[in-house]
Amino acid sequence: MDNNDLFVAPNPLRNQSTFYLNLANLSSNARLIIYNSNGSPVKTIPVDNQKTINWNGADDHGNRLPAGIYLYQLRDEQSVFTGKMVIGQ
């Protein structure tokens, strides 16, 4: 990882994935947002200066998301980092 890395493993997700954050100067109110293939946000996770975030593949209502391709975005007031992940069956 270099000074501005964000990645998720395992990808594709089966039961749980971990987001690994190595980002310089990220504000304390940063959020990790998961988007479905339609571009709608389905899960928002506060980062709270964490270096890893575990996620079980559930949406904001606790429902397991269906298999498919999802985008994730880490954002604060100054920065946006984006990636792609797959939820397997």
Beta strands, then each sheet from edge to edge (+ up, - down):
strand 1: 4-9
strand 2: 17-23
strand 3: 31-35
strand 4: 41-46
strand 5: 52-55
strand 6: 68-75
strand 7: 80-87
sheet 1: 1+ 2- 5+
sheet 2: 4+ 3- 6+ 7-
end
